Amino acid sequence: MSKRLAELEREHGVALLRRTGRGVEPTAAGEALYRHATSLLSAARQLERTLASHAQHVAPAGR
């Protein structure tokens, strides 16, 4: 995971984490990324529930 975060930081030219001798903490950009990521994941879970609900009422395609 830290490799991917480092790639994102390099790709976008912004620090997402403040690294210290005692660990890491998110920067303002890291906080924004977190908020957007959790929102997207929540929307994806809702989509899965919606599709599952529809799947219960419809025969599978091709049958």
Secondary structure, DSSP 4 states (H G I P E B T S, - for coil): -HHHHHHHHHHHT---EEEETTEEEE-HHHHHHHHHHHHHHHHHHHHHHHHHHHHTTSPPTT-
